[in-house]
Amino acid sequence: MTAFAHLTVSEEPRYQGAIFSVRTDQVTMSSGRTVSRDVVAAKGAVGVVAIDDVDRVVLIKQYRHAVGGYLWELPAGLRDVDGEDLVTGAARELAEEADLTAGRYDLLIDLHTSPGFTDEREFLFLARPVHRTIQHHTYDDAEMILECGEFSPAQITAMIADDTIRDANTLSMWARLVAKGIIQLPHR
């Protein structure tokens, strides 16, 4: 069976903001009907899985206004620097949010964050070996980072099990690390 090619007949802009825009597309369906689909077009983001020399993963605890609280998550940020390549963006975010640099960055996952309504992609990189930077970053109000910590595989597994870690990027990262055998789960 050949897949039907859905065609976008028209696009109507609804909102334009600094981080994302919203439009309504008219799209053809296999039945011949045309339906409306709202789409959030986003800048995208980069995230970093920083693993230290004893296999601890670096997470930050950051305030997320949309969910009304703090979340433990990967160091990550928007792709908001014009012309910046993915690896440079990942290195910048790791330095800004965790005061770390890494010797190597390897693409771990190209994640579609919520493909039902947005085109946003987050590129998650594996960074190792990691080293503390000499000059510590001072967080500003926009970042709202409460703390940064290093967690063992057993600690992260427990944090996922008890809902301490709840963001999709960090959960996807953990699944990818385990599936690729980069992290070994503790025996229960």
C-alpha positions, -999 to +999 in steps of 0.1 A: +000+000+000+014+034-010+011+062+015-012+091+005+006+124+000-011+150+022-009+184+005-010+217+023-035+238+003-031+270+023-015+284+054-031+312+075-008+329+101-025+332+136+002+344+159+039+354+157+060+355+189+097+355+198+099+317+204+071+302+182+044+311+157+010+295+151-007+290+118-038+271+105-031+248+075-057+235+051-046+199+043-059+173+019-069+139+033-070+105+015-108+108+012-103+140-009-116+162+020-097+192+032-093+197+069-079+224+092-047+216+112-033+241+137+005+240+137+029+256+162+062+263+143+090+265+168+127+274+167+137+241+181+162+234+208+193+215+218+199+195+249+229+178+265+233+145+283+265+152+302+280+121+318+310+124+342+339+100+347+319+078+371+288+076+349+267+102+367+243+123+345+241+160+350+206+174+355+194+209+364+164+219+385+147+247+366+115+267+370+091+261+342+062+286+343+040+267+319+038+238+344+039+260+374+069+245+391+105+233+391+115+203+370+147+182+370+158+181+334+187+181+310+207+212+304+189+225+272+179+257+254+164+272+223+182+274+190+180+312+192+215+323+181+215+330+143+239+308+124+249+287+154+254+250+145+239+223+167+271+213+185+281+249+193+246+255+207+248+223+228+282+234+242+269+269+249+239+255+268+261+231+288+284+259+298+256+283+306+234+260+326+259+236+343+293+253+341+307+223+321+326+218+290+330+185+271+356+169+250+331+154+226+295+159+215+277+130+197+241+133+185+220+109+207+185+117+194+167+140+170+134+143+189+101+155+176+087+169+209+050+167+201+043+159+165+005+161+168+007+199+167+042+212+164+072+209+141+096+215+170+127+193+171+151+190+199+186+176+192+200+158+223+237+153+224+258+129+245+287+149+260+318+133+275+342+136+291+329+166+310+350+192+329+340+220+352+346+255+337+369+278+357+345+307+358+311+298+372+280+311+354+257+335+372+221+326+364+197+354+355+160+356+362+152+344+327+169+310+333+154+304+367+177+275+375+176+265+412+204+239+412+226+216+392+234+180+403+251+148+392+230+116+395+239+079+393+218+056+370+201+042+402+192+077+413+178+087+379+158+054+377+143+062+411+136+098+401+117+085+371+098+059+391+087+084+417+077+112+391+105+135+402+116+135+365+086+142+343+097+161+312+096+143+279+132+153+268+148+137+299+126+106+297+134+102+260+171+107+267+171+080+294+152+055+272+178+061+244+208+058+267+194+025+280+184+012+246+219+019+232+236+003+262+254+035+271+239+033+306+233+001+325+202+000+346+207-011+382+194-045+391+162-046+412 
